[in-house]
Amino acid sequence: MHDSSPAPAPEARVLYEEKLRPSAWIWLIAVMISSLSILVFVPIGVEIGLIAAVVVFAIIAILLTVSTPRIVVTERTLQVGRAGIERQHVGLVTGYRGEDATHQRGPALHGLAFMCLRGWIDPVVRIQIEDLRDRTPYWLASTRNPEQLVEVLGGTMARDADAEA
């Protein structure tokens, strides 16, 4: 007897991968918030306050770690956080830094755009979606390496596009 099921497709090679981990200052804020819980429990007991601080920090750390999105580009797919799409549906890709990134996250933002933004990461990449079945006009994603992500997806940085015009 032989197995007639098709062979699994070979894994696509990863061209780019990034985890949007919290910055050091976010962890500092987590420590400060958990330290404040000591003040709440000191009237009961110093030991209780210290235990509460450790528990609050552990909860914050778990939430920050579990909610850390990834950007993964393979030869066939693009995954940004919880959204994924085949590369054939990726259109124009543009990276932004500084004021241009702020403008993309604010006044230029389309109401139907998919966003994977992290406040502790300034640069963003805008990825046009060319799938006619999808109402989402584009994805806007935070990235620490917009030049690398844009290069892998065949796009340009906003200043580069302005210089060519």
GULOMI-75977 format. One record per atom (N, C-alpha, C): residue number from 1; residue in three letters; x, y, z. Coordinates in nm, 4 decimals. Layout:
BEGIN
    nr   rest         c1         c2         c3
   NUM    ala          X          Y          Z
...
***
This chain:
BEGIN
    nr   rest         c1         c2         c3
     1    met     0.0849    -0.1165     0.0000
     1    met     0.0000     0.0000     0.0000
     1    met     0.0900     0.1235     0.0000
     2    his     0.0548     0.2224    -0.0811
     2    his     0.1362     0.3431    -0.0882
     2    his     0.0534     0.4648    -0.0499
     3    asp     0.1238     0.5678    -0.0073
     3    asp     0.0597     0.6918     0.0351
     3    asp     0.0409     0.7800    -0.0875
     4    ser    -0.0844     0.8153    -0.1186
     4    ser    -0.1109     0.8959    -0.2376
     4    ser    -0.1187     1.0452    -0.2079
     5    ser    -0.0965     1.0841    -0.0832
     5    ser    -0.1018     1.2260    -0.0510
     5    ser     0.0189     1.2967    -0.1123
     6    pro    -0.0018     1.4219    -0.1587
     6    pro     0.1086     1.4945    -0.2212
     6    pro     0.2199     1.5237    -0.1217
     7    ala     0.3387     1.5308    -0.1738
     7    ala     0.4534     1.5632    -0.0891
     7    ala     0.4387     1.7064    -0.0400
     8    pro     0.4792     1.7350     0.0833
     8    pro     0.4690     1.8725     0.1332
     8    pro     0.5587     1.9649     0.0522
     9    ala     0.5100     2.0878     0.0327
     9    ala     0.5880     2.1865    -0.0425
     9    ala     0.7143     2.2204     0.0354
    10    pro     0.8258     2.2368    -0.0334
    10    pro     0.9489     2.2731     0.0371
    10    pro     0.9334     2.4099     0.1025
    11    glu     0.9955     2.4263     0.2160
    11    glu     0.9900     2.5536     0.2868
    11    glu     1.0500     2.6643     0.2013
    12    ala     0.9810     2.7774     0.1964
    12    ala     1.0323     2.8916     0.1223
    12    ala     1.1460     2.9551     0.2025
    13    arg     1.2462     3.0003     0.1316
    13    arg     1.3624     3.0637     0.1950
    13    arg     1.3222     3.1997     0.2519
    14    val     1.3604     3.2254     0.3765
    14    val     1.3316     3.3529     0.4414
    14    val     1.4312     3.4568     0.3920
    15    leu     1.3776     3.5661     0.3352
    15    leu     1.4615     3.6738     0.2823
    15    leu     1.4815     3.7863     0.3829
    16    tyr     1.3851     3.8008     0.4735
    16    tyr     1.3925     3.9061     0.5742
    16    tyr     1.3073     3.8629     0.6932
    17    glu     1.3571     3.8883     0.8133
    17    glu     1.2800     3.8583     0.9337
    17    glu     1.3158     3.9605     1.0416
    18    glu     1.2137     4.0082     1.1104
    18    glu     1.2342     4.1063     1.2175
    18    glu     1.1258     4.0883     1.3225
    19    lys     1.1649     4.0924     1.4480
    19    lys     1.0700     4.0950     1.5598
    19    lys     1.0644     4.2386     1.6106
    20    leu     0.9456     4.2913     1.6267
    20    leu     0.9290     4.4290     1.6715
    20    leu     0.9265     4.4345     1.8244
    21    arg     1.0405     4.3961     1.8826
    21    arg     1.0540     4.3891     2.0295
    21    arg     1.0479     4.5286     2.0917
    22    pro     1.0013     4.5340     2.2159
    22    pro     0.9978     4.6618     2.2873
    22    pro     1.1388     4.7186     2.3069
    23    ser     1.1477     4.8496     2.3009
    23    ser     1.2743     4.9186     2.3237
    23    ser     1.3097     4.9171     2.4725
    24    ala     1.4332     4.9556     2.5033
    24    ala     1.4805     4.9573     2.6424
    24    ala     1.3949     5.0493     2.7288
    25    trp     1.3525     5.1618     2.6742
    25    trp     1.2737     5.2547     2.7550
    25    trp     1.1356     5.1981     2.7893
    26    ile     1.0823     5.1077     2.7089
    26    ile     0.9557     5.0422     2.7418
    26    ile     0.9755     4.9503     2.8629
    27    trp     1.0887     4.8801     2.8647
    27    trp     1.1181     4.7926     2.9789
    27    trp     1.1405     4.8761     3.1047
    28    leu     1.2018     4.9929     3.0904
    28    leu     1.2212     5.0825     3.2048
    28    leu     1.0866     5.1283     3.2605
    29    ile     0.9943     5.1609     3.1727
    29    ile     0.8595     5.1992     3.2168
    29    ile     0.7919     5.0824     3.2878
    30    ala     0.8099     4.9609     3.2360
    30    ala     0.7517     4.8417     3.3004
    30    ala     0.8060     4.8249     3.4422
    31    val     0.9363     4.8479     3.4591
    31    val     0.9971     4.8396     3.5929
    31    val     0.9392     4.9481     3.6836
    32    met     0.9235     5.0686     3.6307
    32    met     0.8693     5.1783     3.7120
    32    met     0.7251     5.1502     3.7530
    33    ile     0.6436     5.0998     3.6609
    33    ile     0.5040     5.0693     3.6939
    33    ile     0.4968     4.9595     3.7990
    34    ser     0.5763     4.8561     3.7812
    34    ser     0.5733     4.7473     3.8796
    34    ser     0.6258     4.7946     4.0153
    35    ser     0.7215     4.8867     4.0146
    35    ser     0.7732     4.9402     4.1411
    35    ser     0.6671     5.0203     4.2154
    36    leu     0.5787     5.0852     4.1417
    36    leu     0.4713     5.1613     4.2065
    36    leu     0.3757     5.0707     4.2833
    37    ser     0.3659     4.9452     4.2406
    37    ser     0.2770     4.8540     4.3134
    37    ser     0.3266     4.8289     4.4563
    38    ile     0.4553     4.8509     4.4806
    38    ile     0.5080     4.8380     4.6176
    38    ile     0.4364     4.9371     4.7090
    39    leu     0.4185     5.0610     4.6592
    39    leu     0.3535     5.1648     4.7401
    39    leu     0.2113     5.1258     4.7783
    40    val     0.1426     5.0554     4.6905
    40    val     0.0051     5.0161     4.7170
    40    val    -0.0011     4.9139     4.8304
    41    phe     0.0978     4.8236     4.8343
    41    phe     0.0915     4.7129     4.9302
    41    phe     0.1789     4.7304     5.0548
    42    val     0.2576     4.8365     5.0628
    42    val     0.3425     4.8594     5.1800
    42    val     0.2612     4.8683     5.3087
    43    pro     0.1426     4.9323     5.3090
    43    pro     0.0652     4.9340     5.4339
    43    pro     0.0330     4.7939     5.4862
    44    ile     0.0220     4.6963     5.3978
    44    ile    -0.0036     4.5581     5.4405
    44    ile     0.1266     4.4934     5.4873
    45    gly     0.2327     4.5184     5.4119
    45    gly     0.3620     4.4608     5.4467
    45    gly     0.4612     4.4816     5.3331
    46    val     0.5876     4.5062     5.3679
    46    val     0.6921     4.5305     5.2680
    46    val     0.7106     4.4071     5.1794
    47    glu     0.7052     4.2885     5.2415
    47    glu     0.7234     4.1657     5.1642
    47    glu     0.6131     4.1503     5.0594
    48    ile     0.4902     4.1816     5.0986
    48    ile     0.3762     4.1733     5.0067
    48    ile     0.3967     4.2718     4.8919
    49    gly     0.4459     4.3921     4.9243
    49    gly     0.4725     4.4930     4.8215
    49    gly     0.5768     4.4462     4.7217
    50    leu     0.6841     4.3849     4.7712
    50    leu     0.7888     4.3339     4.6821
    50    leu     0.7367     4.2199     4.5943
    51    ile     0.6584     4.1302     4.6540
    51    ile     0.6002     4.0202     4.5758
    51    ile     0.5067     4.0760     4.4681
    52    ala     0.4264     4.1747     4.5052
    52    ala     0.3351     4.2368     4.4093
    52    ala     0.4122     4.3004     4.2939
    53    ala     0.5236     4.3668     4.3250
    53    ala     0.6046     4.4299     4.2198
    53    ala     0.6589     4.3260     4.1226
    54    val     0.7058     4.2142     4.1754
    54    val     0.7591     4.1074     4.0900
    54    val     0.6480     4.0491     4.0034
    55    val     0.5318     4.0257     4.0622
    55    val     0.4189     3.9688     3.9871
    55    val     0.3726     4.0652     3.8784
    56    val     0.3595     4.1940     3.9111
    56    val     0.3173     4.2934     3.8115
    56    val     0.4188     4.3008     3.6986
    57    phe     0.5478     4.3005     3.7307
    57    phe     0.6490     4.3044     3.6247
    57    phe     0.6420     4.1793     3.5377
    58    ala     0.6222     4.0639     3.5999
    58    ala     0.6130     3.9390     3.5229
    58    ala     0.4941     3.9433     3.4268
    59    ile     0.3816     3.9945     3.4729
    59    ile     0.2632     4.0049     3.3869
    59    ile     0.2899     4.0994     3.2691
    60    ile     0.3481     4.2151     3.2982
    60    ile     0.3801     4.3115     3.1917
    60    ile     0.4792     4.2505     3.0932
    61    ala     0.5818     4.1832     3.1439
    61    ala     0.6833     4.1222     3.0575
    61    ala     0.6221     4.0154     2.9670
    62    ile     0.5335     3.9336     3.0236
    62    ile     0.4676     3.8299     2.9431
    62    ile     0.3818     3.8936     2.8349
    63    leu     0.3043     3.9953     2.8706
    63    leu     0.2191     4.0624     2.7717
    63    leu     0.3014     4.1278     2.6606
    64    leu     0.4102     4.1943     2.6976
    64    leu     0.4950     4.2567     2.5952
    64    leu     0.5599     4.1527     2.5042
    65    thr     0.6015     4.0422     2.5607
    65    thr     0.6679     3.9376     2.4823
    65    thr     0.5696     3.8659     2.3909
    66    val     0.4543     3.8302     2.4440
    66    val     0.3550     3.7568     2.3653
    66    val     0.2983     3.8434     2.2523
    67    ser     0.2866     3.9727     2.2755
    67    ser     0.2274     4.0614     2.1746
    67    ser     0.3295     4.1166     2.0752
    68    thr     0.4525     4.0684     2.0798
    68    thr     0.5552     4.1156     1.9875
    68    thr     0.5313     4.0575     1.8486
    69    pro     0.4967     4.1444     1.7502
    69    pro     0.4733     4.0931     1.6148
    69    pro     0.6048     4.0698     1.5402
    70    arg     0.5935     3.9892     1.4341
    70    arg     0.7091     3.9605     1.3475
    70    arg     0.6768     4.0020     1.2054
    71    ile     0.7808     4.0400     1.1356
    71    ile     0.7713     4.0631     0.9911
    71    ile     0.8582     3.9562     0.9269
    72    val     0.7986     3.8771     0.8373
    72    val     0.8723     3.7710     0.7696
    72    val     0.8431     3.7794     0.6207
    73    val     0.9495     3.7899     0.5416
    73    val     0.9367     3.7906     0.3960
    73    val     1.0060     3.6662     0.3433
    74    thr     0.9309     3.5864     0.2676
    74    thr     0.9903     3.4721     0.1988
    74    thr     0.9805     3.4974     0.0496
    75    glu     1.0256     3.4021    -0.0284
    75    glu     1.0180     3.4171    -0.1736
    75    glu     0.8732     3.4233    -0.2218
    76    arg     0.7804     3.3650    -0.1443
    76    arg     0.6405     3.3572    -0.1871
    76    arg     0.5424     3.4363    -0.1030
    77    thr     0.5758     3.4647     0.0226
    77    thr     0.4779     3.5270     0.1119
    77    thr     0.5370     3.6443     0.1900
    78    leu     0.4451     3.7243     0.2430
    78    leu     0.4788     3.8343     0.3332
    78    leu     0.3888     3.8199     0.4545
    79    gln     0.4486     3.8181     0.5725
    79    gln     0.3744     3.8090     0.6980
    79    gln     0.4109     3.9312     0.7809
    80    val     0.3097     4.0085     0.8196
    80    val     0.3296     4.1247     0.9058
    80    val     0.2334     4.1100     1.0224
    81    gly     0.2880     4.0768     1.1393
    81    gly     0.2023     4.0531     1.2546
    81    gly     0.1086     3.9370     1.2264
    82    arg    -0.0207     3.9590     1.2418
    82    arg    -0.1190     3.8529     1.2204
    82    arg    -0.1663     3.8431     1.0759
    83    ala    -0.1222     3.9329     0.9892
    83    ala    -0.1657     3.9336     0.8489
    83    ala    -0.0617     3.8688     0.7590
    84    gly    -0.1091     3.7949     0.6619
    84    gly    -0.0202     3.7321     0.5653
    84    gly    -0.0779     3.7435     0.4251
    85    ile     0.0082     3.7508     0.3266
    85    ile    -0.0362     3.7628     0.1880
    85    ile     0.0703     3.7037     0.0966
    86    glu     0.0271     3.6563    -0.0182
    86    glu     0.1221     3.6076    -0.1182
    86    glu     0.1905     3.7277    -0.1814
    87    arg     0.3172     3.7120    -0.2135
    87    arg     0.3963     3.8234    -0.2683
    87    arg     0.3409     3.8734    -0.4008
    88    gln     0.2709     3.7899    -0.4743
    88    gln     0.2161     3.8319    -0.6034
    88    gln     0.1127     3.9435    -0.5874
    89    his     0.0580     3.9597    -0.4664
    89    his    -0.0417     4.0635    -0.4396
    89    his     0.0197     4.1891    -0.3778
    90    val     0.1505     4.1921    -0.3645
    90    val     0.2189     4.3093    -0.3086
    90    val     0.2496     4.4060    -0.4217
    91    gly     0.2042     4.5300    -0.4044
    91    gly     0.2279     4.6336    -0.5047
    91    gly     0.3456     4.7214    -0.4656
    92    leu     0.3272     4.8504    -0.4827
    92    leu     0.4306     4.9499    -0.4526
    92    leu     0.4647     4.9478    -0.3041
    93    val     0.5942     4.9483    -0.2735
    93    val     0.6419     4.9472    -0.1348
    93    val     0.7286     5.0705    -0.1131
    94    thr     0.6964     5.1473    -0.0080
    94    thr     0.7705     5.2699     0.0209
    94    thr     0.8028     5.2756     0.1693
    95    gly     0.9273     5.3087     0.2015
    95    gly     0.9710     5.3236     0.3394
    95    gly     0.9763     5.4694     0.3792
    96    tyr     0.9492     5.4968     0.5059
    96    tyr     0.9457     5.6343     0.5562
    96    tyr     1.0189     5.6435     0.6888
    97    arg     1.0866     5.7559     0.7084
    97    arg     1.1536     5.7876     0.8349
    97    arg     1.1138     5.9290     0.8767
    98    gly     1.1325     5.9597     1.0037
    98    gly     1.1142     6.0953     1.0552
    98    gly     0.9742     6.1509     1.0348
    99    glu     0.9689     6.2757     0.9870
    99    glu     0.8401     6.3432     0.9668
    99    glu     0.7531     6.2713     0.8641
   100    asp     0.8170     6.2117     0.7628
   100    asp     0.7402     6.1372     0.6623
   100    asp     0.6683     6.0184     0.7265
   101    ala     0.7351     5.9505     0.8198
   101    ala     0.6734     5.8370     0.8903
   101    ala     0.5582     5.8857     0.9776
   102    thr     0.5775     5.9975     1.0461
   102    thr     0.4718     6.0551     1.1291
   102    thr     0.3511     6.0912     1.0435
   103    his     0.3755     6.1477     0.9265
   103    his     0.2671     6.1841     0.8343
   103    his     0.1903     6.0597     0.7888
   104    gln     0.2612     5.9508     0.7612
   104    gln     0.1964     5.8262     0.7181
   104    gln     0.1110     5.7662     0.8302
   105    arg     0.1554     5.7796     0.9547
   105    arg     0.0798     5.7262     1.0688
   105    arg    -0.0355     5.8167     1.1082
   106    gly    -0.0374     5.9400     1.0576
   106    gly    -0.1399     6.0365     1.0974
   106    gly    -0.2259     6.0843     0.9830
   107    pro    -0.1995     6.2053     0.9321
   107    pro    -0.2875     6.2648     0.8312
   107    pro    -0.3024     6.1839     0.7018
   108    ala    -0.2011     6.1100     0.6617
   108    ala    -0.2077     6.0354     0.5358
   108    ala    -0.2697     5.8965     0.5513
   109    leu    -0.3046     5.8577     0.6731
   109    leu    -0.3527     5.7231     0.6995
   109    leu    -0.4928     5.7004     0.6416
   110    his    -0.5076     5.5918     0.5688
   110    his    -0.6367     5.5518     0.5122
   110    his    -0.7124     5.4701     0.6168
   111    gly    -0.8416     5.4922     0.6284
   111    gly    -0.9223     5.4258     0.7295
   111    gly    -0.9294     5.2744     0.7168
   112    leu    -0.9075     5.2208     0.5964
   112    leu    -0.9148     5.0763     0.5766
   112    leu    -0.7781     5.0087     0.5773
   113    ala    -0.6729     5.0847     0.6011
   113    ala    -0.5375     5.0282     0.6004
   113    ala    -0.5185     4.9332     0.7190
   114    phe    -0.4428     4.8255     0.6958
   114    phe    -0.4026     4.7365     0.8043
   114    phe    -0.2783     4.7968     0.8668
   115    met    -0.2780     4.8077     1.0003
   115    met    -0.1651     4.8679     1.0688
   115    met    -0.1024     4.7701     1.1667
   116    cys     0.0275     4.7632     1.1624
   116    cys     0.1050     4.6889     1.2614
   116    cys     0.2106     4.7876     1.3114
   117    leu     0.1671     4.8767     1.3991
   117    leu     0.2519     4.9865     1.4444
   117    leu     0.2915     4.9663     1.5902
   118    arg     0.4124     5.0064     1.6215
   118    arg     0.4619     5.0067     1.7574
   118    arg     0.5158     5.1464     1.7858
   119    gly     0.4666     5.2074     1.8937
   119    gly     0.5032     5.3446     1.9269
   119    gly     0.6507     5.3653     1.9541
   120    trp     0.7215     5.2603     1.9872
   120    trp     0.8637     5.2721     2.0180
   120    trp     0.9520     5.2543     1.8942
   121    ile     0.8906     5.2368     1.7773
   121    ile     0.9666     5.2231     1.6520
   121    ile     0.9171     5.3305     1.5563
   122    asp     1.0036     5.4254     1.5189
   122    asp     0.9623     5.5391     1.4369
   122    asp     0.9432     5.5056     1.2883
   123    pro     1.0383     5.4428     1.2210
   123    pro     1.0214     5.4217     1.0763
   123    pro     0.9048     5.3291     1.0438
   124    val     0.8423     5.3521     0.9283
   124    val     0.7340     5.2661     0.8806
   124    val     0.7556     5.2328     0.7331
   125    val     0.6929     5.1238     0.6918
   125    val     0.6919     5.0847     0.5510
   125    val     0.5460     5.0699     0.5096
   126    arg     0.5138     5.1305     0.3955
   126    arg     0.3783     5.1227     0.3393
   126    arg     0.3813     5.0235     0.2238
   127    ile     0.2939     4.9215     0.2319
   127    ile     0.2924     4.8127     0.1345
   127    ile     0.1554     4.8098     0.0675
   128    gln     0.1511     4.8498    -0.0594
   128    gln     0.0256     4.8482    -0.1351
   128    gln    -0.0210     4.7041    -0.1538
   129    ile    -0.1509     4.6814    -0.1422
   129    ile    -0.2095     4.5496    -0.1621
   129    ile    -0.2858     4.5508    -0.2950
   130    glu    -0.2491     4.4595    -0.3837
   130    glu    -0.3060     4.4542    -0.5185
   130    glu    -0.4036     4.3390    -0.5368
   131    asp    -0.4549     4.2842    -0.4287
   131    asp    -0.5509     4.1743    -0.4349
   131    asp    -0.6909     4.2341    -0.4486
   132    leu    -0.7583     4.2078    -0.5604
   132    leu    -0.8897     4.2662    -0.5851
   132    leu    -0.9960     4.2158    -0.4869
   133    arg    -0.9726     4.1019    -0.4240
   133    arg    -1.0671     4.0475    -0.3271
   133    arg    -1.0513     4.1111    -0.1900
   134    asp    -0.9494     4.1920    -0.1713
   134    asp    -0.9181     4.2516    -0.0406
   134    asp    -0.9450     4.4014    -0.0452
   135    arg    -1.0300     4.4502     0.0455
   135    arg    -1.0612     4.5939     0.0498
   135    arg    -0.9494     4.6770     0.1104
   136    thr    -0.8529     4.6113     0.1735
   136    thr    -0.7433     4.6823     0.2380
   136    thr    -0.6538     4.7449     0.1311
   137    pro    -0.6406     4.8782     0.1308
   137    pro    -0.5596     4.9422     0.0265
   137    pro    -0.4091     4.9204     0.0457
   138    tyr    -0.3670     4.9164     0.1714
   138    tyr    -0.2238     4.8968     0.1999
   138    tyr    -0.2054     4.8561     0.3442
   139    trp    -0.0851     4.8053     0.3708
   139    trp    -0.0434     4.7750     0.5078
   139    trp     0.0579     4.8812     0.5474
   140    leu     0.0531     4.9245     0.6719
   140    leu     0.1516     5.0171     0.7263
   140    leu     0.2142     4.9487     0.8464
   141    ala     0.3442     4.9240     0.8391
   141    ala     0.4116     4.8475     0.9438
   141    ala     0.5331     4.9221     0.9967
   142    ser     0.5473     4.9200     1.1284
   142    ser     0.6690     4.9709     1.1911
   142    ser     0.7825     4.8751     1.1596
   143    thr     0.9018     4.9301     1.1447
   143    thr     1.0210     4.8484     1.1240
   143    thr     1.1436     4.9281     1.1648
   144    arg     1.2393     4.8609     1.2252
   144    arg     1.3641     4.9281     1.2605
   144    arg     1.4580     4.9363     1.1403
   145    asn     1.4309     4.8567     1.0375
   145    asn     1.5191     4.8495     0.9200
   145    asn     1.4404     4.8729     0.7917
   146    pro     1.3861     4.9925     0.7723
   146    pro     1.3021     5.0132     0.6542
   146    pro     1.3781     4.9961     0.5222
   147    glu     1.5043     5.0361     0.5196
   147    glu     1.5813     5.0225     0.3949
   147    glu     1.5938     4.8760     0.3538
   148    gln     1.6207     4.7880     0.4504
   148    gln     1.6352     4.6445     0.4191
   148    gln     1.5024     4.5837     0.3770
   149    leu     1.3950     4.6151     0.4486
   149    leu     1.2641     4.5603     0.4152
   149    leu     1.2187     4.6084     0.2778
   150    val     1.2371     4.7360     0.2506
   150    val     1.1991     4.7924     0.1211
   150    val     1.2799     4.7271     0.0089
   151    glu     1.4085     4.7069     0.0314
   151    glu     1.4944     4.6445    -0.0701
   151    glu     1.4478     4.5027    -0.1021
   152    val     1.4159     4.4247    -0.0001
   152    val     1.3714     4.2864    -0.0195
   152    val     1.2391     4.2821    -0.0976
   153    leu     1.1521     4.3820    -0.0736
   153    leu     1.0220     4.3849    -0.1405
   153    leu     1.0245     4.4624    -0.2716
   154    gly     1.1421     4.5127    -0.3106
   154    gly     1.1565     4.5811    -0.4390
   154    gly     1.0999     4.7218    -0.4430
   155    gly     1.0990     4.7900    -0.3296
   155    gly     1.0456     4.9255    -0.3229
   155    gly     1.1543     5.0305    -0.3095
   156    thr     1.1143     5.1483    -0.2636
   156    thr     1.2074     5.2591    -0.2448
   156    thr     1.1759     5.3316    -0.1147
   157    met     1.2743     5.4015    -0.0641
   157    met     1.2524     5.4894     0.0505
   157    met     1.1908     5.6189    -0.0018
   158    ala     1.1111     5.6865     0.0791
   158    ala     1.0385     5.8072     0.0365
   158    ala     1.1343     5.9143    -0.0151
   159    arg     1.2452     5.9366     0.0519
   159    arg     1.3413     6.0386     0.0072
   159    arg     1.4038     5.9994    -0.1258
   160    asp     1.4271     5.8666    -0.1450
   160    asp     1.4814     5.8185    -0.2733
   160    asp     1.3828     5.8447    -0.3852
   161    ala     1.2534     5.8220    -0.3578
   161    ala     1.1503     5.8430    -0.4593
   161    ala     1.1394     5.9919    -0.4927
   162    asp     1.1523     6.0797    -0.3902
   162    asp     1.1470     6.2236    -0.4141
   162    asp     1.2656     6.2712    -0.4965
   163    ala     1.3822     6.2133    -0.4721
   163    ala     1.5042     6.2517    -0.5435
   163    ala     1.4948     6.2154    -0.6915
   164    glu     1.4257     6.1034    -0.7225
   164    glu     1.4131     6.0593    -0.8612
   164    glu     1.3138     6.1444    -0.9394
   165    ala     1.2175     6.2048    -0.8688
   165    ala     1.1106     6.2820    -0.9352
   165    ala     1.1598     6.4154    -0.9860
***
